[in-house]
Amino acid sequence: MLITRQFDRTGKKSMSMATTQNTRDKAAAISQDRSSVAQPSTTLRGWLDHLAARDRLAVIRSGTSLQFELAAISKRLDGIKAVLFPHPGGHRMPVVSGLVSDRGWIAEAMGVEPSNVLRQFQAAALNPLPWEEVDGAPVQEVVHREIDLLKLLPIPVHNEHDNGAYITAGLLIARNPRTGIQNVSIHRLQVTGPNRLGALLLPRHTHVFFEAAERAGQPLDVAIVIGVDPLTLLSSQAIAPIDFDELTIAGALHGAPLPVVKCVTCDVRVPAEAEIVVEGRLLPMVREMEGPFGEFPQYYGEEAKRHVIEVTAVTHRKDALFHTIVGGGLEHLLLGGIPREATLLAHLQRSFTNVLDVHLARGGVCRYHLYVQISKRQEGEAKNIIMGAFGGHYDIKQVVVVDEDVDIHNSTEVEWAIATRFQADRDLLIVGNSQGSKLDPSTRDGVGAKMGLDATKPLDATEMKFKRIRVPGEEEVDLAKAVSSISGRSWRQATTA
């Protein structure tokens, strides 16, 4: 049964009919960018059907070990096929992995062409749709209050030196203690006891919420949502202002408000169509050892005293699926990379209207190395753009600015632009002792240097100096017609015919 309450992105109730019409208008605006042949994927199970229909879902034999073997198989198929493990480690609950390990798959989940992924995500962030609360939901078909996480859930161990089983694809949802507005993010969560999780909280919004609760001597209620559709998963990684509920971005990407349900032990609202919810609370004044864990930079996050979640309940579907993300795999990289790209592009275009596109390179773990494509108007502006990019997110470590003739989704082209258009004595910008990623092992506790490279052509260059070579007709060649039916092994016959 649908409850008629609606909430805007700031969590305020709205009772006017104008809000409902505005919601429909926003959904219509977003849908204009949809591909005419596809609709957005709004459920995990629907997405698995989509992958299976295109031979992109591998079903593994029962009995796969949860310790390393499950992750090993997933890594071997990374970017090729998503993987379903029917009964891993003797558990009745199946595990899925690799759901969005290709950029093209994410475009399909949105229902757009790959070239429109950032535009679609930007539009959703600018036109969020309020979620709608429902009374009763599939994710609460089964409720557990006596908790032993490793018995209830098939939680894997991924990398060689990971310190135990980790929940890696859980959307951690928390409410601002002051405003009640939710934040959605993903944190690594180590199972440290039957009802206990060690959590790495980086200095972002959830950490701010927890600090406010801890100052008041109170725990912070949280919900960890496992097994959602790819667009809700992607939305959780948006770089949004504090007091902006990322579930409203998911609704905009879906083209309809996201149905949510109130948790059974707290006031947090969670996606109603999810597979599993782990409810709990971050404990004030409690820190326990967590880690090491294999992270996106392809190194281990070190062991340290970190925050602790006490689990109060687990709810799930009767036939729930458990989603895991292998640390450092393509799913891990792309989920963080694409929302950051969309946010960084919008950030730069607000000040520099000639910025055409951005790309977080896979070689920079889809976090640290940013390529920016511009239509150059003035000498020196590339360095301004570089400084603007550094201000867009503290993770950005290296920025390369190139002209519009360089394909920034091709790292070889970017490297070619650096090789032929960049000189270190005039085109290099270095900013020392600046905030970076704490997960970058080359920093000193997150303090390091940033580097920008202006690999654009001088505006006063003569026409032929930077003219790229081109063979006329290369793009139009029909190889099916041009290549002879004679085998290459018979080349001598061809030359004498």
C-alpha positions in Angstrom: 0.0 0.0 0.0 1.4 3.4 -1.0 1.6 6.1 1.6 0.9 9.5 0.1 3.8 11.3 1.9 6.5 12.7 -0.3 9.8 14.2 0.6 12.0 16.5 -1.4 15.7 16.2 -1.6 16.2 18.1 1.7 13.8 15.8 3.5 11.0 18.3 4.0 7.5 17.0 3.6 5.5 18.4 0.7 1.7 18.1 0.6 0.9 20.3 -2.4 -0.4 19.0 -5.7 2.1 21.2 -7.4 4.9 19.0 -6.0 3.3 15.9 -7.6 3.1 17.7 -11.0 6.6 19.0 -10.6 7.8 15.4 -10.0 6.1 14.3 -13.2 7.6 17.2 -15.1 11.1 16.3 -13.9 10.6 12.7 -14.8 9.5 13.8 -18.3 12.5 16.0 -18.7 14.9 13.2 -17.8 13.1 10.7 -20.1 13.8 13.0 -23.1 17.4 11.9 -23.1 16.5 8.2 -23.0 17.4 5.9 -25.9 14.4 5.1 -28.0 15.3 1.4 -27.7 15.8 1.0 -24.0 14.4 2.0 -20.6 16.3 2.4 -17.4 16.9 -0.7 -15.2 15.0 -0.2 -11.9 15.5 -3.6 -10.2 18.4 -5.9 -9.6 16.5 -8.9 -10.9 15.5 -7.1 -14.0 19.1 -6.1 -14.6 20.2 -9.7 -14.2 17.6 -10.7 -16.8 19.1 -8.0 -19.1 22.6 -9.3 -18.7 21.5 -12.9 -19.1 19.6 -12.1 -22.3 22.9 -10.8 -23.8 25.1 -13.7 -22.6 26.8 -11.5 -20.0 25.8 -13.5 -16.9 27.8 -16.6 -15.9 26.2 -19.1 -13.5 28.9 -20.9 -11.4 28.6 -24.4 -10.1 27.4 -24.7 -6.5 29.8 -25.1 -3.7 32.3 -22.2 -4.5 34.3 -21.3 -1.4 33.6 -17.9 0.0 37.3 -17.5 0.9 39.1 -16.3 -2.2 37.6 -18.7 -4.8 34.5 -16.6 -5.3 36.5 -13.5 -5.7 39.0 -15.3 -8.0 36.3 -16.4 -10.4 34.8 -12.9 -10.4 38.1 -11.3 -11.2 38.8 -13.7 -14.1 35.4 -12.6 -15.6 35.8 -8.9 -14.6 34.4 -6.7 -17.4 33.4 -9.8 -19.4 30.5 -11.2 -17.5 28.6 -10.7 -14.3 28.7 -13.8 -12.1 26.1 -15.6 -10.0 27.1 -18.2 -7.4 24.0 -20.2 -6.5 25.1 -21.7 -3.1 28.6 -20.5 -2.2 30.2 -21.8 1.0 27.2 -24.0 1.8 24.8 -20.9 2.1 21.3 -21.1 0.7 21.6 -17.4 -0.3 23.1 -16.8 -3.8 25.9 -14.2 -4.4 26.2 -11.9 -7.4 29.2 -9.8 -8.5 30.4 -7.8 -11.5 27.0 -6.2 -12.2 28.4 -2.9 -13.6 31.9 -3.8 -14.6 31.8 -2.1 -18.1 31.0 1.5 -19.0 28.7 0.4 -21.8 26.7 -1.7 -19.4 26.1 1.4 -17.2 24.8 3.2 -20.3 22.4 0.4 -21.0 21.2 0.5 -17.4 20.4 4.2 -17.9 18.7 3.6 -21.3 21.1 5.9 -23.1 24.0 5.8 -25.5 27.5 5.7 -23.9 28.2 9.2 -25.0 25.3 10.5 -22.9 26.1 8.8 -19.6 27.5 11.9 -17.9 24.8 14.1 -19.3 22.1 11.8 -18.0 23.7 11.6 -14.5 24.1 15.4 -14.5 20.5 15.9 -15.4 19.4 13.5 -12.6 21.5 15.3 -10.0 20.1 18.7 -11.1 16.5 17.4 -11.2 16.2 15.0 -8.3 12.9 13.2 -7.7 11.5 12.9 -4.1 11.2 9.3 -2.9 7.8 7.9 -1.8 7.4 5.9 1.3 5.5 2.6 1.2 4.0 0.5 3.9 5.5 -3.0 3.7 8.2 -4.0 1.2 9.9 -7.1 -0.3 13.1 -6.3 1.6 11.2 -6.8 4.9 9.7 -10.2 4.1 12.0 -11.9 6.6 13.2 -10.1 9.8 16.0 -11.4 12.1 16.6 -9.8 15.5 19.0 -12.6 16.7 22.1 -11.7 14.7 25.0 -13.8 13.5 26.1 -12.2 10.3 28.2 -15.0 8.9 25.4 -17.5 9.4 22.8 -15.2 8.0 24.7 -13.9 5.0 27.2 -15.3 2.5 29.9 -12.7 3.1 33.1 -13.4 1.1 36.8 -12.9 1.8 38.3 -11.3 -1.3 42.0 -10.5 -1.4 45.0 -12.4 0.0 45.6 -10.2 3.1 42.1 -9.0 3.8 41.4 -9.3 7.5 38.3 -11.4 7.2 34.9 -11.2 5.5 33.8 -7.8 4.3 30.5 -6.3 3.1 31.6 -4.3 0.1 28.4 -3.5 -1.9 26.4 -2.1 1.0 24.8 1.3 0.7 25.2 2.9 4.1 22.3 5.2 4.8 22.4 7.6 7.7 20.3 10.6 8.8 21.7 14.0 9.8 21.0 14.2 13.5 20.2 17.9 13.2 18.0 17.9 10.0 16.9 14.3 9.6 18.0 14.4 5.9 19.7 11.2 4.7 23.0 10.5 3.1 23.9 7.5 1.0 27.4 6.2 0.6 29.4 2.9 0.4 32.0 2.0 3.1 34.0 -1.1 3.6 32.5 -3.1 6.5 34.5 -5.8 8.2 32.6 -8.5 10.1 34.3 -8.4 13.5 31.7 -10.3 15.6 28.3 -11.9 15.3 26.6 -8.5 15.4 29.5 -6.2 14.9 31.1 -4.4 11.9 34.3 -2.4 11.7 33.7 0.6 9.3 36.1 2.9 7.5 34.6 6.4 7.5 36.5 8.9 5.4 36.0 12.6 6.1 32.7 13.0 4.2 29.1 13.4 5.1 28.5 10.2 7.1 31.5 11.1 9.2 30.0 14.6 9.8 26.7 13.1 10.9 28.5 10.7 13.3 30.6 13.4 14.8 27.5 15.4 15.6 25.9 12.4 17.2 29.1 11.5 19.1 29.4 15.0 20.5 25.9 14.6 22.0 26.9 11.2 23.4 24.5 9.4 21.1 24.9 6.5 18.6 24.1 7.2 14.9 21.4 5.0 13.4 22.4 3.5 10.0 21.1 1.0 7.5 23.3 -1.0 5.1 21.4 -1.9 2.0 22.7 -4.8 -0.1 21.4 -5.8 -3.5 19.9 -2.8 -5.4 19.5 -1.9 -9.0 22.6 -0.5 -10.8 21.3 3.1 -11.0 20.6 3.3 -7.2 24.1 1.8 -6.7 25.6 4.5 -9.0 23.6 7.3 -7.3 25.2 6.5 -4.0 28.5 7.6 -5.3 27.4 11.1 -6.4 29.5 14.0 -5.1 26.5 16.0 -3.7 26.3 18.7 -1.1 25.6 17.8 2.5 21.9 17.3 3.2 21.2 16.0 -0.3 19.7 12.5 -0.3 21.3 10.5 -3.1 18.2 8.3 -3.3 16.5 11.3 -5.1 19.1 11.0 -7.9 18.2 7.3 -8.2 14.5 8.3 -8.6 15.4 10.7 -11.4 17.5 8.1 -13.2 14.6 5.7 -12.9 12.1 8.2 -14.2 9.9 7.7 -11.2 10.1 8.3 -7.4 12.1 5.5 -5.6 9.8 3.5 -3.2 11.3 3.4 0.3 10.3 1.8 3.5 11.1 2.7 7.2 13.5 0.4 8.9 12.2 -1.9 11.6 14.5 -0.6 14.4 15.1 3.0 13.4 13.8 5.9 11.3 16.2 5.4 8.3 14.3 4.9 5.0 15.7 2.3 2.6 14.9 1.2 -1.0 11.8 -1.1 -0.7 12.9 -3.3 -3.6 16.4 -4.0 -2.2 17.4 -7.6 -1.4 18.9 -7.2 2.1 19.1 -4.5 4.8 21.4 -4.7 7.8 20.2 -2.2 10.5 22.4 -0.9 13.2 24.0 2.0 14.9 27.5 3.6 14.9 28.7 3.5 18.5 29.9 6.7 20.1 33.4 6.8 21.7 34.1 3.2 20.5 37.0 2.4 18.1 38.2 -1.1 17.3 40.8 -2.6 14.9 39.7 -2.9 11.2 41.7 -3.9 8.2 43.8 -4.5 6.2 41.6 -4.6 3.1 42.3 -4.6 -0.7 41.2 -1.1 -1.9 40.7 0.6 -5.3 44.3 1.8 -5.6 45.3 -1.9 -5.9 46.9 -1.7 -2.4 45.7 -2.6 1.0 44.1 -0.1 3.3 46.1 -0.5 6.5 44.9 -1.9 9.8 43.9 0.8 12.3 41.3 1.6 15.1 38.1 2.6 13.3 34.4 3.1 13.9 32.1 0.3 15.0 28.6 -0.6 14.0 26.4 -2.7 16.3 23.8 -4.6 14.2 20.3 -4.5 15.6 18.4 -6.4 12.8 18.7 -7.9 9.4 15.8 -8.0 7.0 15.7 -9.5 3.5 13.5 -11.0 0.8 12.5 -14.6 1.1 14.8 -15.5 -1.8 17.4 -12.8 -1.4 20.5 -12.3 -3.4 23.7 -11.0 -1.8 25.8 -8.6 -3.9 29.5 -8.3 -3.4 32.1 -6.0 -5.1 35.6 -7.4 -5.4 38.0 -4.8 -4.0 40.0 -3.1 -6.8 38.0 -4.7 -9.6 36.3 -2.8 -12.5 33.0 -2.7 -10.8 34.7 -1.0 -7.8 36.5 1.5 -10.1 33.6 2.4 -12.4 31.0 2.9 -9.7 33.2 5.6 -8.2 34.5 7.0 -11.4 31.4 7.8 -13.4 29.5 9.8 -10.8 32.7 11.8 -10.1 33.1 12.5 -13.8 29.6 13.9 -14.0 30.1 16.1 -10.9 33.5 17.3 -12.0 32.2 18.1 -15.5 29.4 20.2 -14.0 31.8 21.9 -11.6 34.2 22.9 -14.3 31.6 24.0 -16.8 30.2 26.5 -14.3 33.4 28.5 -14.5 34.8 27.4 -17.9 32.1 27.1 -20.5 34.6 25.8 -23.1 35.2 22.5 -21.1 33.7 19.8 -23.4 34.3 16.6 -21.5 36.2 14.9 -18.6 37.4 11.4 -18.0 38.9 9.7 -14.9 41.4 7.3 -16.4 41.5 3.7 -15.4 45.3 3.9 -15.0 44.6 6.5 -12.3 42.2 4.0 -10.6 39.2 6.1 -11.9 39.9 8.5 -9.0 43.3 10.2 -9.2 44.0 11.1 -12.9 41.6 13.4 -14.7 41.7 14.2 -18.4 39.9 17.4 -19.5 39.0 18.2 -23.1 38.5 21.8 -24.0 37.9 24.2 -26.9 40.9 26.5 -26.2 40.2 30.2 -26.2 43.1 31.8 -24.5 46.6 31.0 -23.4 46.9 30.3 -19.7 43.3 29.1 -19.2 44.3 25.5 -19.1 46.2 26.1 -15.9 43.1 27.8 -14.4 41.1 24.8 -15.4 43.7 22.5 -13.7 43.3 24.5 -10.5 39.5 24.3 -10.8 39.7 20.6 -11.2 41.9 20.2 -8.1 39.2 22.1 -6.2 36.5 19.8 -7.5 37.5 16.8 -5.4 40.5 16.3 -3.1 41.1 12.8 -4.6 42.3 14.4 -7.9 46.1 14.1 -8.1 46.9 14.7 -11.7 45.1 16.7 -14.4 45.9 16.7 -18.1 44.1 19.3 -20.3 43.9 18.6 -24.0 42.4 20.0 -27.2 39.1 18.9 -28.7 40.8 16.7 -31.3 42.1 14.4 -28.6 40.0 11.4 -27.5 40.2 11.5 -23.7 38.7 8.0 -23.4 41.8 6.7 -25.1 44.8 7.0 -22.8 47.2 6.4 -25.8 45.9 9.6 -27.4 46.3 11.6 -24.2 49.8 10.3 -23.8 50.5 11.3 -27.4 49.2 14.9 -26.7 51.6 15.1 -23.7 54.5 13.8 -25.9 53.9 16.3 -28.7 52.2 19.4 -27.1 53.6 19.6 -23.6 56.9 21.1 -22.3 57.6 20.7 -18.6 59.3 24.1 -18.1 56.3 26.1 -19.3 53.3 23.7 -19.1 53.6 22.0 -15.8 51.8 23.0 -12.6 52.7 21.5 -9.2 50.9 22.1 -5.9 52.6 20.7 -2.9 51.4 19.8 0.6 47.8 19.6 -0.5 45.0 17.2 0.6 44.7 14.0 -1.3 43.3 10.5 -0.8 44.2 8.8 2.5 44.1 5.5 0.5 47.0 6.7 -1.8 50.0 5.0 -0.1 52.4 7.6 -1.6 50.8 10.4 0.6 51.7 11.2 4.2 48.3 10.4 5.8 46.4 12.0 2.9 48.8 15.0 2.3 50.7 15.0 -1.0 51.3 16.9 -4.2 49.1 17.5 -7.2 50.3 17.9 -10.8 48.7 19.5 -13.8 49.8 19.3 -17.4 48.7 21.7 -20.2 48.9 19.5 -23.3 47.1 22.0 -25.6 48.4 23.5 -28.8 49.5 27.2 -28.7 46.9 29.4 -30.3 49.4 31.3 -32.4 50.9 28.1 -34.0 51.0 28.0 -37.7 48.4 25.9 -39.4 50.6 23.0 -40.4 52.8 22.8 -37.2 50.2 20.8 -35.3 48.2 19.5 -38.2 47.4 15.8 -37.5 48.3 13.4 -40.3 45.3 11.8 -42.0 44.8 9.3 -44.8 41.8 10.4 -46.9 39.0 7.8 -47.0 40.3 5.8 -44.0 37.1 6.1 -42.1 34.9 5.1 -45.1 36.8 2.0 -46.1 34.5 -1.1 -46.2 36.9 -3.9 -45.2 34.4 -6.6 -46.0 34.6 -5.5 -49.6 38.2 -4.6 -49.7 39.7 -7.7 -48.2 40.1 -10.6 -50.7 38.6 -14.0 -50.0 42.1 -15.5 -50.7 43.8 -16.6 -47.5 46.9 -14.8 -46.4 48.7 -18.1 -46.6 48.1 -18.1 -50.3 49.7 -14.6 -50.9 52.0 -16.0 -53.6 49.0 -17.1 -55.6 47.4 -13.7 -55.2 50.5 -11.9 -56.6 50.6 -14.1 -59.7 46.9 -14.2 -60.5 
